[in-house]
């Protein structure tokens, strides 16, 4: 599928529905074909959309992907993406937002 490289799926929860705790369980196993998963959501976006804080463990439970990483800070997202363990991965960024205005040029 991805040549000799593994797939890192990075998904931002950004829409009203994706930030809704009643909708989140519908993401169960949706990223199962990835080798590694990072889910990101911005606490600022939650506030702007008048949504309650999401518990990271709840988000992990909804996606049902062992070992997935859940982040809410774009600087920590950038640090995670630049870890050497992802050096030989294809990185798939999925969002309807901007990962909180992450500067993609800084992804190594």
Secondary structure as UniProt FT lines:
FT   TURN            3..4
FT   STRAND          6..12
FT   TURN            16..19
FT   TURN            21..23
FT   HELIX           24..27
FT   TURN            28..33
FT   STRAND          36..40
FT   HELIX           43..48
FT   TURN            49..50
FT   HELIX           56..63
FT   TURN            66..67
FT   STRAND          69..71
FT   HELIX           74..81
FT   HELIX           84..86
FT   TURN            87..88
FT   STRAND          89..94
FT   TURN            99..101
FT   HELIX           104..106
//
